[in-house]
Amino acid sequence: MRQHHFKIDAIVILPDNIHALWILPETDADFSTGWRLIKSYFSRQCHSQYQGKISTSRQHKGEKAIWQRRFWEHQVRDGRQGRAYGDRTI
């Protein structure tokens, strides 16, 4: 099994979205797996608190009601850019 090494430097979880700054190894830009791990961990920890009405489509796919399906990433290349992005976003 492949290990996924990334560090969450900052995270904000809001009712309708989530923002996070991660530190990824230089050889890894696998955002999809990182988001899957974060969302599944959060969903397992807070499952009963954040249950909402789940559509038939989501039920068939085994999805929960708390996360949207898509995400948008912005890759930060250096510490200065990361601080500026964090100050503005998180």
N, C-alpha and C positions, 0 to 999 in steps of 0.2 A: 504494500500500500504506500502511495506517495505521501510524504509529509508536506504540509503547506506552512511555510514559515513566513509570517508577516506580523508586524507589530501595529496595534491600533494606537496612534499617537494622540488622537482626540476623536470624540464621538458625541453626537447630539441626536437623540431620538425624540421626534415630535409626533403628534397624532397622525399626521398625513405623510411624513417622509423622514428620512434619516440622512445625516451628513457625517462623514468620517474622513479622517486623515490617516492613512496607513503608511508604514515603511515596509516596502517590499524588497527582497533581494534584487540586485541588478539584473539577474538572469530570469526573473519571473515577472510577467505582466498579466497574470491570470486573474483579472478582476472578477470574472463570473464565479469562480470557485470561492474566492474570498467573500463575496457578497452572500453566496449560498451558505457558507459556514456561519457567518455572522447572523443572518436572518433565521437560520434553523436553530441556532443556540438561543437567540432571543425568544423565538416562538415556543420552544420547549420550556423555557424558564417562566414565561408570562402567559402561557396558553389560556388559562381560565380567566384572567383579567381582561384580555383583549379579544375575546370572541365576539364576532359580529355576525350579521346575516351573511351566509356564504352562498354565492350563486350556484346554480346547477352545474355550470361549466367548471367552476373551481372545485366543487365536490367530486366530479368525475376525475379530475386531475390530482386529487388529494391535496389541494392547496388550502391554506388558511386565509382568513379574511383581512389580516393586518398588513400585508405587503402588496405593493403593486408589482406587476410582472417585470417591468423594465427598469433599467438603471442608466445613469449617465455618469461617465467618469471623466476626470481631468487629471492627467498625469503631470505631477510636479517634478521638475528636474533638479532643483537645488534647495537648500535650506531657506534662502532669502525668499524665493518664490513660494515655498511652503508656508512660511510665517505670514506672508501677505495674504495668501489664499485662506489660511486659517482665521486670521483676524477678520476677514470680510465674510466668511461663510459660517464659521462655527462660533 
